[in-house]
Amino acid sequence: MNNQSKLTFLGLFILFPITFLLASLIWRFFIKSEDFINVVTDSLSILGVYYILASIVFAVMKVRNVNLKDI
């Protein structure tokens, strides 16, 4: 893996989901005062769908030999 691929992986599979989870937790639990378990389960289910879709997109890109620079 080159540096561009590593940064893309870090951004799309680690930093973005953690940022989403923290923002959702802060907004819905602390500001809107919703139940903690509802906030966590909703956020994790959204992230689950995100990971599935992102994995499919990257698998298709790998099979078709699409480079990230081409996008």
ROGU-887179 format. One record per residue: residue in one letter; chain; x, y, z of N, C-alpha, C, O in turn. Coordinates in nm, 4 decimals. Layout:
<pts>
 aa ch   n.east  n.north     n.up  ca.east ca.north    ca.up   c.east  c.north     c.up   o.east  o.north     o.up
  A  A        X        Y        Z        X        Y        Z        X        Y        Z        X        Y        Z
...
</pts>
This chain:
<pts>
 aa ch   n.east  n.north     n.up  ca.east ca.north    ca.up   c.east  c.north     c.up   o.east  o.north     o.up
  M  A   0.0841  -0.1186   0.0000   0.0000   0.0000   0.0000   0.0881   0.1244   0.0000   0.1870   0.1335   0.0727
  N  A   0.0493   0.2187  -0.0831   0.1239   0.3444  -0.0825   0.0608   0.4405   0.0179  -0.0409   0.4090   0.0796
  N  A   0.1211   0.5564   0.0336   0.0743   0.6521   0.1336  -0.0662   0.7024   0.1052  -0.1440   0.7238   0.1981
  Q  A  -0.1001   0.7216  -0.0220  -0.2342   0.7693  -0.0578  -0.3405   0.6671  -0.0163  -0.4454   0.7046   0.0360
  S  A  -0.3140   0.5400  -0.0392  -0.4085   0.4347  -0.0014  -0.4227   0.4262   0.1505  -0.5327   0.4067   0.2020
  K  A  -0.3120   0.4408   0.2211  -0.3173   0.4352   0.3674  -0.3976   0.5521   0.4235  -0.4771   0.5343   0.5157
  L  A  -0.3772   0.6715   0.3685  -0.4520   0.7881   0.4155  -0.6006   0.7757   0.3826  -0.6855   0.8155   0.4624
  T  A  -0.6317   0.7214   0.2672  -0.7716   0.7004   0.2308  -0.8360   0.6006   0.3259  -0.9477   0.6224   0.3727
  F  A  -0.7665   0.4919   0.3544  -0.8183   0.3929   0.4474  -0.8401   0.4536   0.5852  -0.9454   0.4341   0.6460
  L  A  -0.7413   0.5268   0.6347  -0.7545   0.5892   0.7667  -0.8719   0.6863   0.7711  -0.9473   0.6895   0.8684
  G  A  -0.8868   0.7647   0.6657  -0.9949   0.8621   0.6637  -1.1315   0.7994   0.6544  -1.2216   0.8347   0.7305
  L  A  -1.1484   0.7060   0.5613  -1.2815   0.6502   0.5364  -1.3227   0.5411   0.6334  -1.4419   0.5246   0.6596
  F  A  -1.2286   0.4668   0.6871  -1.2644   0.3546   0.7721  -1.2366   0.3745   0.9202  -1.2815   0.2943   1.0022
  I  A  -1.1637   0.4793   0.9564  -1.1356   0.5009   1.0986  -1.1775   0.6404   1.1439  -1.2578   0.6527   1.2364
  L  A  -1.1253   0.7454   1.0813  -1.1510   0.8812   1.1291  -1.2962   0.9255   1.1079  -1.3579   0.9801   1.1994
  F  A  -1.3502   0.9030   0.9901  -1.4879   0.9439   0.9634  -1.5888   0.8735   1.0551  -1.6753   0.9405   1.1115
  P  A  -1.5808   0.7408   1.0720  -1.6760   0.6760   1.1625  -1.6640   0.7207   1.3085  -1.7650   0.7360   1.3772
  I  A  -1.5411   0.7415   1.3557  -1.5238   0.7867   1.4942  -1.5798   0.9276   1.5103  -1.6447   0.9580   1.6105
  T  A  -1.5548   1.0132   1.4120  -1.6089   1.1493   1.4162  -1.7615   1.1472   1.4151  -1.8258   1.2206   1.4901
  F  A  -1.8186   1.0629   1.3299  -1.9648   1.0505   1.3246  -2.0212   1.0011   1.4572  -2.1206   1.0545   1.5064
  L  A  -1.9583   0.8999   1.5147  -2.0056   0.8436   1.6411  -1.9994   0.9464   1.7534  -2.0943   0.9590   1.8308
  L  A  -1.8904   1.0192   1.7633  -1.8775   1.1217   1.8669  -1.9763   1.2364   1.8461  -2.0381   1.2832   1.9417
  A  A  -1.9914   1.2815   1.7225  -2.0844   1.3910   1.6945  -2.2279   1.3499   1.7235  -2.3056   1.4269   1.7800
  S  A  -2.2620   1.2293   1.6846  -2.3978   1.1800   1.7105  -2.4228   1.1656   1.8603  -2.5302   1.2002   1.9095
  L  A  -2.3237   1.1145   1.9319  -2.3370   1.0991   2.0768  -2.3518   1.2343   2.1453  -2.4380   1.2516   2.2316
  I  A  -2.2690   1.3286   2.1075  -2.2767   1.4614   2.1686  -2.4106   1.5275   2.1372  -2.4759   1.5824   2.2260
  W  A  -2.4506   1.5221   2.0113  -2.5735   1.5907   1.9715  -2.6968   1.5264   2.0318  -2.7790   1.5945   2.0931
  R  A  -2.7105   1.3948   2.0150  -2.8356   1.3310   2.0549  -2.8426   1.3003   2.2037  -2.9511   1.3066   2.2614
  F  A  -2.7308   1.2670   2.2681  -2.7350   1.2310   2.4095  -2.7251   1.3540   2.4996  -2.8032   1.3695   2.5935
  F  A  -2.6300   1.4399   2.4708  -2.6076   1.5534   2.5599  -2.6982   1.6721   2.5289  -2.7476   1.7369   2.6213
  I  A  -2.7210   1.7021   2.4015  -2.7999   1.8208   2.3675  -2.9494   1.7895   2.3605  -3.0307   1.8626   2.4170
  K  A  -2.9861   1.6803   2.2911  -3.1283   1.6466   2.2774  -3.1799   1.5606   2.3917  -3.3009   1.5412   2.4030
  S  A  -3.0925   1.5086   2.4767  -3.1267   1.4286   2.5949  -3.2065   1.3025   2.5609  -3.3054   1.2715   2.6275
  E  A  -3.1637   1.2305   2.4579  -3.2246   1.1023   2.4257  -3.1579   0.9931   2.5084  -3.0522   1.0152   2.5676
  D  A  -3.2195   0.8755   2.5126  -3.1612   0.7640   2.5866  -3.0278   0.7227   2.5250  -3.0121   0.7201   2.4029
  F  A  -2.9328   0.6906   2.6114  -2.7983   0.6554   2.5654  -2.7997   0.5315   2.4773  -2.7336   0.5287   2.3734
  I  A  -2.8740   0.4293   2.5172  -2.8747   0.3038   2.4411  -2.9360   0.3240   2.3025  -2.8917   0.2611   2.2064
  N  A  -3.0368   0.4103   2.2903  -3.0955   0.4389   2.1596  -2.9979   0.5131   2.0705  -2.9893   0.4853   1.9509
  V  A  -2.9251   0.6061   2.1270  -2.8265   0.6821   2.0501  -2.7168   0.5898   1.9986  -2.6795   0.5967   1.8815
  V  A  -2.6653   0.5038   2.0851  -2.5554   0.4150   2.0470  -2.6015   0.3128   1.9435  -2.5319   0.2908   1.8444
  T  A  -2.7171   0.2500   1.9643  -2.7624   0.1489   1.8682  -2.7951   0.2104   1.7326  -2.7647   0.1506   1.6294
  D  A  -2.8559   0.3276   1.7309  -2.8849   0.3943   1.6033  -2.7563   0.4321   1.5309  -2.7445   0.4109   1.4102
  S  A  -2.6611   0.4872   1.6030  -2.5348   0.5285   1.5413  -2.4558   0.4089   1.4889  -2.3999   0.4144   1.3794
  L  A  -2.4513   0.3018   1.5661  -2.3775   0.1833   1.5216  -2.4452   0.1147   1.4042  -2.3773   0.0578   1.3188
  S  A  -2.5780   0.1189   1.3983  -2.6456   0.0588   1.2833  -2.6192   0.1399   1.1566  -2.6015   0.0823   1.0493
  I  A  -2.6164   0.2722   1.1677  -2.5823   0.3563   1.0523  -2.4393   0.3294   1.0081  -2.4122   0.3208   0.8883
  L  A  -2.3476   0.3160   1.1033  -2.2083   0.2870   1.0683  -2.1936   0.1482   1.0067  -2.1088   0.1282   0.9197
  G  A  -2.2744   0.0530   1.0501  -2.2717  -0.0804   0.9904  -2.3088  -0.0761   0.8434  -2.2425  -0.1382   0.7603
  V  A  -2.4140  -0.0033   0.8112  -2.4550   0.0125   0.6721  -2.3454   0.0848   0.5940  -2.3154   0.0475   0.4806
  Y  A  -2.2860   0.1869   0.6532  -2.1769   0.2605   0.5881  -2.0603   0.1682   0.5554  -2.0080   0.1723   0.4440
  Y  A  -2.0183   0.0841   0.6517  -1.9063  -0.0060   0.6290  -1.9366  -0.1071   0.5188  -1.8492  -0.1393   0.4383
  I  A  -2.0593  -0.1569   0.5150  -2.0969  -0.2515   0.4096  -2.0889  -0.1845   0.2730  -2.0296  -0.2397   0.1803
  L  A  -2.1480  -0.0657   0.2598  -2.1458   0.0044   0.1314  -2.0042   0.0446   0.0902  -1.9674   0.0309  -0.0264
  A  A  -1.9258   0.0935   0.1842  -1.7882   0.1328   0.1524  -1.7053   0.0115   0.1113  -1.6229   0.0209   0.0203
  S  A  -1.7260  -0.1010   0.1767  -1.6525  -0.2220   0.1411  -1.6894  -0.2704   0.0013  -1.6028  -0.3150  -0.0739
  I  A  -1.8168  -0.2617  -0.0337  -1.8600  -0.3010  -0.1682  -1.7975  -0.2104  -0.2728  -1.7489  -0.2579  -0.3755
  V  A  -1.7985  -0.0799  -0.2471  -1.7399   0.0151  -0.3431  -1.5918  -0.0121  -0.3619  -1.5444  -0.0147  -0.4755
  F  A  -1.5174  -0.0326  -0.2542  -1.3744  -0.0579  -0.2666  -1.3461  -0.1943  -0.3293  -1.2462  -0.2091  -0.3997
  A  A  -1.4306  -0.2936  -0.3059  -1.4121  -0.4237  -0.3697  -1.4323  -0.4128  -0.5207  -1.3563  -0.4709  -0.5982
  V  A  -1.5345  -0.3385  -0.5622  -1.5582  -0.3181  -0.7052  -1.4425  -0.2408  -0.7672  -1.3991  -0.2723  -0.8780
  M  A  -1.3925  -0.1403  -0.6967  -1.2780  -0.0652  -0.7475  -1.1558  -0.1553  -0.7617  -1.0795  -0.1415  -0.8574
  K  A  -1.1369  -0.2462  -0.6687  -1.0219  -0.3376  -0.6741  -1.0355  -0.4331  -0.7918  -0.9377  -0.4582  -0.8623
  V  A  -1.1551  -0.4869  -0.8143  -1.1766  -0.5817  -0.9229  -1.1586  -0.5140  -1.0578  -1.1016  -0.5723  -1.1500
  R  A  -1.2066  -0.3920  -1.0692  -1.1971  -0.3187  -1.1966  -1.0671  -0.2425  -1.2113  -1.0483  -0.1723  -1.3106
  N  A  -0.9773  -0.2545  -1.1159  -0.8473  -0.1857  -1.1170  -0.8614  -0.0349  -1.1326  -0.7890   0.0273  -1.2104
  V  A  -0.9534   0.0224  -1.0596  -0.9724   0.1679  -1.0613  -0.8785   0.2272  -0.9579  -0.8733   0.1809  -0.8440
  N  A  -0.8049   0.3287  -0.9973  -0.7133   0.3970  -0.9074  -0.7844   0.5163  -0.8446  -0.8689   0.5789  -0.9086
  L  A  -0.7513   0.5478  -0.7215  -0.8153   0.6599  -0.6534  -0.7840   0.7912  -0.7213  -0.8609   0.8865  -0.7084
  K  A  -0.6741   0.7992  -0.7930  -0.6388   0.9215  -0.8643  -0.7321   0.9470  -0.9814  -0.7454   1.0611  -1.0258
  D  A  -0.7974   0.8423  -1.0328  -0.8874   0.8557  -1.1464  -1.0230   0.9119  -1.1085  -1.0995   0.9541  -1.1952
  I  A  -1.0526   0.9129  -0.9820  -1.1862   0.9580  -0.9376  -1.1901   1.1073  -0.9219  -1.2938   1.1629  -0.8855
</pts>
